[in-house]
Amino acid sequence: MANRRELTGIGRRPIVMLALCWTLGYAVALVYPMAWMNLFLAFGAGIFCCLVLMLKPRGSAWFAGMLIALAAAGWYGEYDAGNRSLIRLEAEETNGAGFRGRIMTPVEVDGDRVSFQAKADRVSLAEGFPPENGGRGELVQFSIRLVKQEEQEMAKHWQRGDKIELEGTLLRPGEARNFGGFDYRDYLRFQHIHWQMTAKGLDGISVTPPAFGEWGGWLVLRANDRFREQLAAKVEQLFPEEQSGFMKGMLIGLEDDIDPELFDQFSRLGLTHIIAISGLNVAIFLACLIWLMRRCGFTRETYLLTAIALMPVYIAVTGAAPSIVRAGIMAMIGLYAAYQHRLKDGLHIALIAGVGMLIWEPYYLVNVSFQLSFLVTLGIILGVPAMNKLLPLKRPRLRDAVSITVVAQFVSFPLTIYYFSQFSLLSFAANFLLVPVFSMIVMPAGTAAMLLSFLSQYIAKPFAWFVGQVNTLLFWIVDGSSRSEWLQTIWPSPEPVWILMYYGLLALLVVLMLGERDSQEAGEKTEPMLYTMAEHRGRERARRWIRYVLLPAVIVSFAAVLWTGYDPRREKAEGRVHFIDVGQGDSILIQPPGNGGSLLIDGGGTLSFRKPGEEWKQRRDPYEVGRKLLVPLLKKRGVQTIDELILTHQDVDHFGGLQAVIEQIPVKRLIFNGTLKPAAGVEKLFQTALDRGIQLVDARAGDRLEKGQDTVLHFLYPFREADGSGLRLEQDQNPSSIVFLMEMSGTRWLFAGDIGEGAERKLLERWSALEPGTSKLLESPVDVLKVAHHGSKSSTSELWLRVWRPRHAVISAGVKNVYGHPHPSVLERLAAHRVSVHRTDRHGEVQMTVREGKIYMRTKMKE
C-alpha cells in the first residue's frame, strides 16, 4: 500500500499544510468579509502558531493549521480593506472632473477608442468633496472616444510613462446587471481601480513624454513595451495577417490582435492555453536555451545561472500574466535548487511559488489564469505518477503523454465549465494530438524566425514559411473539429459544493484503483504459507468488498455527480421567466416546469449609428450583445438546447443577438411573424437557421403551443391575411409583432412585443368579436405584463390596461437610452391601475419563479 501512504502522507508535509491553510484562510475572508480580519489578527494568529509549533501539544498540527488559516484571513482582510478610493463622491458620475497624472500601462488604440490606466498626481472635482490628498496615487481606467481619424495616429504615439492632463467625466465602473453576468466593477477593483474616466476627442487633452532624468518603475516597463512592439512588428512582417495575431499571442503574449472567431474555435476545443503564455512556454524556452548553451560548451553552473538570470526578462517580455509568473518563479526555484544540488520535488516548488504570489498579491486568488495554472500544475505533479501506474501502456513517452493529457483534462474540468460553461468531447484528442505540434514545432520555429529577423529577413523567412504551412493545416483541423455541435456540451456553472464533491470522488476513485492494483500485484507475488487461512480469507473478503462494492459505488456516485452537474433542473417542479437586461432591447428566457425545455423570446441587439466613411471607427472585436452577453448567460444557466426561439419582430434590438445564439446553441424551431424585413442581418439570420436545419414556423393568431403539462402559449397576434398569402416583405415591423399569452401553473403572462396602440385596439376588437368561449383568454386578469415597445408612449394604452388588468409589469429598456423609454405617460397609466413596475434600466435583470401557482420575484439591482 505504498502508493496510498504516499498520497495520504502529503498532508503531513509542512509546506503542503501551509499552502492549503493559507488558501483556505483567503477563501474564507473573500466569501465572508469581516471588519476584524486585519493585521492584528494575522500577527496574533502567527505568534500563537509559532508557540504551538514550539510546544507541540496534542493535536498541534490541526491547531497550527487553523491558526495559519486565521492569519491568512487577517492578511487578506487588511489588504482588501486598504483597497479603497481616495475620491469621495456620492454620485455615480460627475462631469467636468480634472485629471493630471502619468500613464501606467500600454496604450491600446482600437478603432475610435483609446484605453489605458493612469495614476493621478491630482484629481479635481466640480462638485462633491475634494479627493483625499488631492487624489494623488489614485489609479483610473481611461476610455477616450476619438472623433477624427487623424486622432488615431496621435494616440498611437502615447506610451507608458507619458504625462497626461485632461478634463472629462468621472464615473464608477458598471456592475453586473444580470445574475451570473460579468461584473466590470469587481474586475477593476481587483486591479485596485475604483473609477473610470471618459472623454470625447483629443482637443483639450495634453500628453507629454517624461522629462530627461525622470525615473520610476514605469521607465523599465516603458522600455519593455518598446521591445515588445518591435517583436510584434517582426511577427507581422513574417506571418500572414490571418496568423500574425495568433503568433503574437503565442510568442509574446499580445492577444489583442487574435481573430475572435479563431479564438472561439480554440476555446470550444479547450485549446486556449496554447495561445496564452503559460508554463508550457517557459518549459520550451528553458529547454531550447539550455540545449543551445550546452551545444556551445557552457558548463552546468553557467547555463543554470544564465537561465535563472534570463527568466525575469522572459516573464516581462511575454506580459507577466499570473500563469507565466507562476511558471517563471517555479522555474527559478527549480534551477537554483539544481545549481545547489538540492533539487526537491515539484510539489514543494509549486506551492512555495503559489504562496509567495498570494502573499505578494492576494487578489491572485480570484484570477482565472492563476487558478487554472496552479490547479493543473499540482494535478500533473500528483496525478501523473499514479496514472502511469494505472495505464497499460509499455512505451514511457506515450504513457507520459497520455497521463498528462488525462490528468490535465480531469483536473481542469470543474473550473473549465465554471468559467466557460462548455466542454468538447474532442478536447482530449485535440490536446493529445495538437499540443505537441504547437509546442515542439510552431513555437520553437516561430521564436527562431522572430529572433533571426533582427539579423536578416532572408534567414528568418524560411522558418516563418514552414510555421505558416503548419499553422494552415492546424487551423483547418481546429476549424473542422470545433464545428461538430454534437460533440460540444454545455454545462451550467456548478456550485462550490458540486466542485468539492467532484474532486473528492475523483481522488477517492484514484486511491481505490491504485489499492486494487497493488492488491493484485501483492497477491501474485505473496506465497500463501506466509498467512494463516483466517488471515488469507480476511484479506480476500476485503479485496472483494473493495472491488465489487466500494469501487463500483464510487464510480456510480461520480457518474451521478457528473449527471446532476450537467442537468440540475431535470424534473424541477418550478417554472422560471428571466427578463434579461440586454440594454435597449428585449430578451426573455422561459423555462417551464418539469421537462418543458427552454424558450427564448428575442435576443436584444447592438444598435449602430455609424455613417458611411466612418469605417476607421470599426473595432477589432466590437461589442455584440449576443456573443458577449446573451450566449454566455444562457450557457451559464445550462441552456443546452432551445426548443422554441420566438422572434417577435425583426428590429435590430430584438433579432441582433440571435445570430450568435443559433451559431453556438442548438435551436429546434424559430417562430417568427410571417414577414421578412429587407436587411442584411435578418437575411443572414434566416439563412443560418436554414443551413443548420432549424424549422421555421410562421406564427399567427389562434395558434397554440403546449410546453409540458403546465404551460401553454396562446398566440393572439398578428392575424392571418384574408388571402392566406405567405411570406411578405415588411419594413415597419412593430405593427406585426408577435403577441402571445402564456399560462404556466395557474399564472397568466402577456408578452406584447413592440406593438403600438393601433395594433392593441385591433387585437382586442378581433378577439372580443369571437364566439362566446373563444375569447375567454381576455376574461381573467394577467399576473405579469411585458410592456410593449420598451414603454413607448405609443403603446400600453388605457384600453389595453383596462382589459388585461395586469398585477405586475416589466419594462425592458436601456440605461439612459436616447429614446427616453419608458415614457412618463406610460408610467402614470401603470401607476393609476396600481401595477407594480420592474424596469431593467433600474433593476437590471428581473427573474420570476412560479411555484404552486405563486410568483416569486427578484431583481439583480436595487433601484
Salt bridges, closest charged atoms under 4 A:
ASP80 OD1 - ARG189 NH1 2.89
GLU92 OE2 - ARG172 NE 3.57
GLU92 OE1 - ARG185 NH2 3.05
GLU93 OE1 - LYS816 NZ 3.00
GLU108 OE2 - ARG620 NH2 3.20
ASP112 OD1 - ARG619 NH2 3.02
ASP121 OD1 - ARG136 NH1 3.52
GLU132 OE1 - ARG84 NH1 3.35
GLU153 OE2 - LYS156 NZ 3.63
ASP162 OD1 - ARG222 NH1 2.90
GLU165 OE2 - ARG122 NH2 3.92
GLU175 OE1 - ARG185 NH1 3.60
ASP186 OD1 - ARG189 NE 3.74
GLU214 OE2 - ARG102 NH2 3.05
GLU214 OE2 - LYS163 NZ 3.10
ASP225 OD2 - ARG160 NE 2.70
GLU236 OE2 - LYS248 NZ 2.73
ASP257 OD2 - LYS248 NZ 2.54
ASP257 OD1 - ARG620 NE 3.17
ASP345 OD2 - ARG13 NH1 3.30
ASP345 OD1 - HIS348 ND1 3.61
GLU361 OE1 - HIS192 NE2 3.42
ASP479 OD1 - ARG483 NE 2.96
GLU485 OE2 - ARG692 NH1 1.96
GLU516 OE2 - ARG547 NE 2.67
GLU521 OE2 - ARG517 NH1 2.67
GLU540 OE2 - ARG543 NH1 3.33
ASP567 OD2 - ARG570 NE 2.93
GLU574 OE2 - ARG576 NH2 2.97
GLU574 OE1 - ARG851 NH1 3.19
ASP581 OD2 - ARG177 NE 2.52
ASP586 OD2 - LYS786 NZ 2.62
ASP586 OD1 - HIS790 ND1 3.43
ASP602 OD2 - HIS654 ND1 2.78
GLU614 OE2 - LYS617 NZ 3.38
ASP621 OD1 - ARG627 NH2 2.38
ASP621 OD2 - LYS628 NZ 2.86
ASP643 OD1 - LYS668 NZ 3.12
GLU644 OE2 - ARG669 NH2 2.37
GLU644 OE1 - LYS707 NZ 2.84
ASP651 OD2 - HIS649 NE2 3.54
ASP651 OD1 - LYS677 NZ 3.03
ASP653 OD2 - HIS654 NE2 3.81
ASP653 OD2 - HIS790 NE2 3.01
ASP698 OD1 - ARG700 NH1 3.05
ASP703 OD1 - ARG720 NH2 3.28
GLU706 OE2 - ARG704 NH2 3.15
GLU721 OE2 - ARG728 NH2 3.79
GLU730 OE1 - ARG728 NE 3.15
GLU743 OE1 - HIS714 NE2 3.14
GLU743 OE2 - ARG748 NH1 3.63
ASP754 OD2 - HIS649 NE2 3.13
ASP754 OD2 - HIS654 NE2 2.98
ASP754 OD2 - HIS790 NE2 3.59
GLU757 OE2 - ARG761 NH2 3.27
ASP783 OD1 - ARG807 NH1 2.83
GLU798 OE2 - HIS833 NE2 2.78
ASP841 OD2 - ARG839 NH2 2.66
GLU845 OE2 - HIS578 ND1 3.56
GLU845 OE2 - ARG637 NH1 2.66
GLU863 OE2 - ARG842 NH1 2.64
GLU863 OE1 - HIS843 NE2 3.35
